[in-house]
């Protein structure tokens, strides 16, 4: 009887030790996975305990991690190829575009009828649109591919908006548009001045391209600094509004000559300096809002 008890005790002790080892190994696997996430390593998960089920679990985890890594690398390669394609297309387009502009300049020197001058002006307008598109291709490709140097500093948002608006006065007059500016006392943001200027200019260009009448520009101070631009639109759905910041997306009524890149660049620039973007539609009025971090003197 005593022998049976001793054997049972030994078996129990062995089982407890074995279960403890399994728990220890599971904890070790968990720690290895956490390390991979924390340090972004590619080290496979390893086990030291001889157990068929745990070994199979570990093998499947490693297979899954390897598959995920391959998908990630494939996505990176495809995205890189896409950006290279944009750059190559942009380069290829610049040569014929330069030739087209040259011929247009030569035509201006000739004696043309009013109808011919009218058609030439239309051709020049389309050439200018194409040039802007190519420029946006370059800019988007650079911003999404490179890691630009960002100089965050105390920046007067009111001054930058006013400075940018002044440069667009000729274009506004040419398109029979007007600006209604509403601003608060000076708002200071923690941002890169060059990034903010590019954001403002792209927003104004976007409004000029598909607005009619008045463009409402507002500077607001909430939890963050807000740059708001409003303009009237027709038949623009909420689904289209939600997609305005997607690269290359163009809604029927919100179509821009930048091929959808203008607002995508705004989103990219804002996020790189800690901001965000939003588009809302109310009573046929489209509002684009860019949020930027306020400067705090701490």
Beta strands, then each sheet from edge to edge (+ up, - down):
strand 1: 153-156
strand 2: 178-182
strand 3: 188-191
strand 4: 214-221
strand 5: 225-232
strand 6: 276-282
strand 7: 285-292
sheet 1: 1+ 3-
sheet 2: 2+ 4+ 5- 7+ 6-
end
